[in-house]
Each structure stands twice: as structure tokens, then as C-alpha cells.
Amino acid sequence: MSQSSPPPPTVAEFGTSVDQWIAENGPGLHDTFARATTLADEIAYVRELFRQLWDAGQSRWGWPTVVGGYGGSVLLRAVLAERLALSELAPTMATMPEVLAAPIAAAADEELVATYLPRYLRGQDWWCQGFSEPGAGSDLAALTTRAVRDGAEYVINGQKIWTTLAQFAERCVLLVRTGPSEAAHRSLSLFLVDMDSPGITVRPIEATTGELEFSEVFFSDVRVPANRLVGAENKAWPIVMNVLACERATVFWGRVAWMQHRLTALVNMVPQDVLSAKAIGECYQLIMSLRARSRATQYAVASGTFDAAASSIDKVLMATAEQTLFDTAAELLGEAVTFGDEPTDRRLRRDVLFSRVATVYGGTAEIQRNIISQRLLGMPRTAG
Amino acid sequence: MSILDDDAVVDGIRQVLQSAGGTDATALLREFGFVDLLHEDRGAATEHVFYEQGRLGTHSHAYTDLQDAVLGSHLPGVEATVPMSLRGGIGTPLGRFGNGTATGVGYTFGRPVQLVFMVSEGALNFAVSVACTDPGVTLEQVHGVDPILDLWKVTVTRAPAEIVAAADAALAWWLDAVAWGRLAFAWELVGSARTMLDQAVDHARNRVQFGQPIGTFQAVQHRLADTLVAIEGAHAVLNSVEQPLDPIATATAKSLAGRAFEVAAKNCLQVLGGIGFTTEHPFDKHLRRGSGLNKLLGSRSDLVLCLGRNILEFGSVPALSRLG
């Protein structure tokens, strides 16, 4: 029956426990993180971070027992995300399991979940998300990568793009078409694919930031066992919607904390004048409105009343706050951001550049506003 | 368990304000028991009365009753009107004190008889009471953008001032008075912004041009979406304000509420088009009311500057909204 795990801590107790863990283990981890110069280094660091957090039990709270968690409120995961962000121990990529793990754990059969989820959460496996295609971005349901049943396997052909960190992944959460194209979102299936399967080619793309953030992934007659199907055939769309919504749930609580942290850093770099005061005040109020909204969302997730359409509001608040923050940095620290080559300059420049696509990834600003006006304000559907 | 957890009470507030129509709802609110509600649960009473007032675009002197309650809890026995500054600032006195006289400028709802406000003499703070009958006090009725507000501009020039509190006690009251004032206006601004959005949404659904409701056009949809985002962000901050009131939290709340109003005013008027720009449409009174409330106790931009200065001075970012 139930395992003998201790009762879940309160949010306050857990915060204290995490702070303590960070105080003890942070310095060692910081040293490793500081030596990470390439993306490969960063992934290796994150795997180590995950291993330590999992083995210490800190990252097991808030996850169901079927994935190796200790149970307890999902708020505990939000607390951990926040503390890691504030302590600068977790690069952005460390939030990815929050996006993929929960929806897959909820939709896949127990054997698949028990085999692969603990490995992911513990950092042994890295996962990537194979959704978008060259011809299917905002219109995801138009995707054409196809999986055809052949005996006990499916054979997959097609191509994905913008697959974040695919070059380091052991598994891919792959969205494919298994039914007639005319059925659009009703003929899509989700598979958990091994990235070392014959026929998979990963071609990293150099982003404007200069990093190989995402890749094209080509599938040429890739054979996947039928038991790697997540949920039922042709029924992937609700899972996909869940994944997209998860991008705006627990993840955001950590991201808000990260933005506060970056704002604090900015405050200590800018000139002490009225221009700075106005800009900093503007950033502050936007970040606080996002924080208050995300806080309400965390409670909605914890109580099972999370509304995916309403989370589009969180997404717009997030992108606006992020762009305002880094517009401010670019404005007030123009020389450093544009021409500086010190590590702090390059880091700031990277954040400024990356903030340009905050309104593109995870659902464009236009799509969010369509959702808000059509699903929340009752406006009629438009052509797009 | 607050009496204001009862939906019936909240509905009652709404009905009272609605029944007042376009007239001053102050007497009706008092009959309903607003002053008792302020003592029972000041936060909830403020939220519900001012939010509904904003939604309906009605007016009352509920603000005066609120300030009386705040005054009563800090400086019992002092009965006077608390003038409002138009500036940002946290803990900023309304004027100066010296040789037993006060000098300063503020605004009140209704013609005041006696004033109480905070002044400073060097680094010392005093809460002082000034009689409006004194020749050093000039009272000027203000029409401005929204005559219904019944605003009076009060100019005090070296008028005799009685000290009613000093130092920490004076500052504690003044911070609380401004915080509650900003909170009340923030609720009213968000309520008003929501009604402006309702008006624009209704219009977008019904106004047909080029053979379809204008709400089918993405440009129109996105203006409405941006408005909802601004309102929800401000409303979320209001919902997270805890007691005792923190001056940074209430300054942030009013700043965001002012921003929600500005975004709503701009986008909703754009969607309404010409008809939104006449006094015959209810949008007009919301635009005027919100413009006034935005400026009292510091507009969005005044408060943004104030918050930014505060952050730069202390070198740290105050975190509002915790989990747990």
C-alpha cells in the first residue's frame, strides 16, 4: 500500500529546508557551474544538480509516487524552482522537466512512467520536445511527421525544428500524425522515442545568441516499439495542450524569481538618476503584477482548478515583463550590452537578445491574444 | 470569518450603489452600514465598496468615511478631513511646519472645515490640525476633468497648526492614511477599467462593418486582450495585498491600477470609436472618473518614479506575494 514516506512539509518548512540545502551544497555546485563554458558543460552540470537534489529528496516533493516522488503539494515544486532561481544555481534549461514530466506522467501507462520518469527527474536522461516543424509552428495541428503501424512497431518519417537541446537528449517526446491529415488535431499521437534510434539525425541551429540552443531533428524510417505510445493513438492533442499549459505553470514561479534576481543585479549596475528610477520602477511594477498573477496560478494548479486559456494572461504578462526588463538593461547600460566583452556584458547581451523571442516561443504573442480574446472575452474566431 | 465573506452582503453593497443611480451614494452606504463594515473588516469593505463603485461609475464620499476610520484607529478624538497630495512619494509630508504654523497644498472631497495632515520641520514629522476658517487657508472648488468628484483645492499658507501627533506616531498614521487611500482608489480604478472593457467587448460583438462584427478582426481582438491582461495583472496584485498595509505594496497596486485604467481607456475608446467620445455614452464618465482617480495620491507614472527611486536608494527589490 502506501510507502513509509514522511508527511509532506508545509510550504514554509520546505522553503527553510531548501534554503539550508542550498547553503550547504550551493558553493560546491557554484564552482562546477562557473566552470561550464559550453552548452554540453551546462547540461552535465544540470544532470549533476538534478542527481544531488533527487538523492537528497529535495526535488522529490510534489511529485507523485509513481515517478519516484514523495507526494505532497505541487506548491513544493514551485518553492524549489524559486529558491534555485534566486540562488543562481539553476540555468533556464533546468526548468524543462516541469514542462514535460507532469503531462507525460499523467498520460502514459504506468510501466512507461515508472521506467522513464524517475530517470528524467534524477538527471540520468535528458528529454527534448519534438513538436514544431518547418511547416507547423503556430499551426501545430498541421504537422506532417508521420508514424505508420508495422507489426509491433511504428515507423516514423519526417522532421522537427526548434527542438531545444536535442543534441544532448536521450529521449524525445515526439508528436506525430497517425491518422488522416484532414482530421488535423484529431489524428495526432505522442511517442517517447529513444534519441539513439537508427534513422534519427540531429542538426543543431546556431541561434542569434550564438548558442546551439535548438535543433532540426530528422526522422528517416525510425522504428519505435508500439509500447512507447503515450496515451491512445490519435488522442495526443489534450496531452499537447497540457504540455503547453505546463510551460506557464510551475515553471513561471521560478522564472519570476529569476527576473527579480536579474532586476536586483541591474539595480546595482545602472546610474543613480531619474531616468534609471523611471525605468526600474516600470520593470518592478510589471514583474510584481506577473508575480501576483502567477501566485494565483500556482494555487490553482495545486487545487486542480488551473485553466489553460487563462494561463495565456500569465504568458503575456511574462513576455512583457521580460522584454521591458531587458529593454531597460539595453537602454541604461547601452555600451556594455552592445559592445562589452566582459563575462557580465556577454551574459547581459545574451539575455537582452533572448528576450526578443519571449513573444515567439511557447505560443506567439498573437496566438496568446487570440486565445485571450476568443476564449476569455467571447470574441468570435478569426482566420488565424 | 468576516461578514464580508457573505455573498449577500457584497450583493447588498452592489444594490445600494446601483440604486443611487448617478447621485451621491454616501447616505445610502452609511444607512447600509458601511462605517460598521469598515470597523469589522476594513480590507474587505474597501475592496467591495470601491470596486463596485468603480464598476458602476457611481460616486460617494466613502473615501472620507474610510479616512475617518483610519484616523480613528491612530489619532482618536481627531475629527478632520485628510487632504490628498497629487504626487507619488512614500512617507512624504504634505507640507512644512515652523513657528507653530503649517504650509502645504492638497485636495479634498467636499468643502472641508478642519484639516489634518503631516508636515515636517527639518527631519521632524508632525501631524497637525488646521482650521479652514483661518485666513491662511484658501479653499478653491475644482471642476477639472470630473466635476462630480466634488474636489476642493486647499492651499495652506502659514496657518496656525495644532500638533496632534509627532514623530513615529505622526508618520505611522500618515503612511497608513495614504496606503488606504491608494488601495481604495486602486480598487475603484480596476472596477472602472473592467466596465470600460465590458463596454468595448459588447460593442465589438454587435457593431457590424464590412459584413461582420468588428470583433472578428484580429486588431480589435488584440486591443481587448491587452486590456484584460493589464486589468488581471492589477487585480492580482490587489488580491495579494496583506494587512497591515505595506506602503510599497499599495503604491504598486495603485500604479498598476492606474496603468490598467490607462490601457483600458486607450484601447476601449479605440474599439468604441466615435460613440465612445460623446457624453451620451457611459464610457465618458468612466474616462473622466478614472483620470481623476489616477492622479489623486500619485498617478501611475508618479508612483513608478517613486518605486524606482525607492529601489535604487535601498539597492534591493521588495518582493511582494509569497507562497504559503
Boltz contact constraints between the chains, C-beta under 6 A:
constraints:
  - contact:
      token1: [A, 11]
      token2: [B, 323]
      max_distance: 6.0
  - contact:
      token1: [A, 11]
      token2: [B, 324]
      max_distance: 6.0
  - contact:
      token1: [A, 12]
      token2: [B, 324]
      max_distance: 6.0
  - contact:
      token1: [A, 75]
      token2: [B, 323]
      max_distance: 6.0
  - contact:
      token1: [A, 260]
      token2: [B, 317]
      max_distance: 6.0
  - contact:
      token1: [A, 263]
      token2: [B, 317]
      max_distance: 6.0
  - contact:
      token1: [A, 264]
      token2: [B, 317]
      max_distance: 6.0
  - contact:
      token1: [A, 267]
      token2: [B, 311]
      max_distance: 6.0
  - contact:
      token1: [A, 268]
      token2: [B, 315]
      max_distance: 6.0
  - contact:
      token1: [A, 272]
      token2: [B, 312]
      max_distance: 6.0
  - contact:
      token1: [A, 277]
      token2: [B, 305]
      max_distance: 6.0
  - contact:
      token1: [A, 277]
      token2: [B, 308]
      max_distance: 6.0
  - contact:
      token1: [A, 277]
      token2: [B, 309]
      max_distance: 6.0
  - contact:
      token1: [A, 277]
      token2: [B, 312]
      max_distance: 6.0
  - contact:
      token1: [A, 278]
      token2: [B, 305]
      max_distance: 6.0
  - contact:
      token1: [A, 278]
      token2: [B, 308]
      max_distance: 6.0
  - contact:
      token1: [A, 280]
      token2: [B, 308]
      max_distance: 6.0
  - contact:
      token1: [A, 280]
      token2: [B, 311]
      max_distance: 6.0
  - contact:
      token1: [A, 281]
      token2: [B, 304]
      max_distance: 6.0
  - contact:
      token1: [A, 281]
      token2: [B, 305]
      max_distance: 6.0
  - contact:
      token1: [A, 281]
      token2: [B, 307]
      max_distance: 6.0
  - contact:
      token1: [A, 281]
      token2: [B, 308]
      max_distance: 6.0
  - contact:
      token1: [A, 282]
      token2: [B, 304]
      max_distance: 6.0
  - contact:
      token1: [A, 284]
      token2: [B, 307]
      max_distance: 6.0
  - contact:
      token1: [A, 285]
      token2: [B, 252]
      max_distance: 6.0
  - contact:
      token1: [A, 285]
      token2: [B, 255]
      max_distance: 6.0
  - contact:
      token1: [A, 285]
      token2: [B, 256]
      max_distance: 6.0
  - contact:
      token1: [A, 288]
      token2: [B, 252]
      max_distance: 6.0
  - contact:
      token1: [A, 288]
      token2: [B, 320]
      max_distance: 6.0
  - contact:
      token1: [A, 289]
      token2: [B, 233]
      max_distance: 6.0
  - contact:
      token1: [A, 289]
      token2: [B, 237]
      max_distance: 6.0
  - contact:
      token1: [A, 289]
      token2: [B, 256]
      max_distance: 6.0
  - contact:
      token1: [A, 291]
      token2: [B, 321]
      max_distance: 6.0
  - contact:
      token1: [A, 292]
      token2: [B, 236]
      max_distance: 6.0
  - contact:
      token1: [A, 292]
      token2: [B, 237]
      max_distance: 6.0
  - contact:
      token1: [A, 292]
      token2: [B, 240]
      max_distance: 6.0
  - contact:
      token1: [A, 292]
      token2: [B, 321]
      max_distance: 6.0
  - contact:
      token1: [A, 293]
      token2: [B, 233]
      max_distance: 6.0
  - contact:
      token1: [A, 293]
      token2: [B, 236]
      max_distance: 6.0
  - contact:
      token1: [A, 295]
      token2: [B, 321]
      max_distance: 6.0
  - contact:
      token1: [A, 296]
      token2: [B, 236]
      max_distance: 6.0
  - contact:
      token1: [A, 313]
      token2: [B, 229]
      max_distance: 6.0
  - contact:
      token1: [A, 313]
      token2: [B, 232]
      max_distance: 6.0
  - contact:
      token1: [A, 316]
      token2: [B, 229]
      max_distance: 6.0
  - contact:
      token1: [A, 317]
      token2: [B, 233]
      max_distance: 6.0
  - contact:
      token1: [A, 369]
      token2: [B, 222]
      max_distance: 6.0
  - contact:
      token1: [A, 369]
      token2: [B, 225]
      max_distance: 6.0
  - contact:
      token1: [A, 372]
      token2: [B, 225]
      max_distance: 6.0
  - contact:
      token1: [A, 372]
      token2: [B, 228]
      max_distance: 6.0
  - contact:
      token1: [A, 373]
      token2: [B, 221]
      max_distance: 6.0
  - contact:
      token1: [A, 373]
      token2: [B, 224]
      max_distance: 6.0
  - contact:
      token1: [A, 373]
      token2: [B, 225]
      max_distance: 6.0
  - contact:
      token1: [A, 377]
      token2: [B, 201]
      max_distance: 6.0
  - contact:
      token1: [A, 377]
      token2: [B, 224]
      max_distance: 6.0
  - contact:
      token1: [A, 379]
      token2: [B, 215]
      max_distance: 6.0
  - contact:
      token1: [A, 379]
      token2: [B, 221]
      max_distance: 6.0
  - contact:
      token1: [A, 380]
      token2: [B, 215]
      max_distance: 6.0
  - contact:
      token1: [A, 380]
      token2: [B, 216]
      max_distance: 6.0
  - contact:
      token1: [A, 382]
      token2: [B, 216]
      max_distance: 6.0
  - contact:
      token1: [A, 382]
      token2: [B, 218]
      max_distance: 6.0
